[in-house]
Structure formats: C-alpha cells, structure tokens
Amino acid sequence: LTKVATRRRQEEQASVFVFHLGVLVVVVVVVVIVVVVVVVVDVWR
C-alpha cells in the first residue's frame, strides 16, 4: 500500500514538473517572440 502511494505521489510530482516545464517553455517562447518583434520594428524604423 505504501509503495503504491509513493509511486502515485512520484507520478503527481512528475506531472507537476512537466506542467511547470511547459509553462516555462511557453514563457520563454513568448519573450523571444516579443524581443524579435521589438528588434525588427526598431530595425525597420
């Protein structure tokens, strides 16, 4: 019973980690896009 509970807890932690990783990737992508847009607009002016 304890082993199953521990495994379930580990799976929950793993899914939370994957979720946070996905959020981090999205944030990084958005920042990169914003920087590229700003640079392109600045260059075009």
Number of C-alpha atoms within 10 A of each C-alpha: 6 7 8 9 10 11 12 12 12 12 12 12 12 12 12 12 12 12 12 12 12 12 12 12 12 12 12 12 12 12 12 12 12 12 12 12 12 12 12 11 10 9 8 7 6
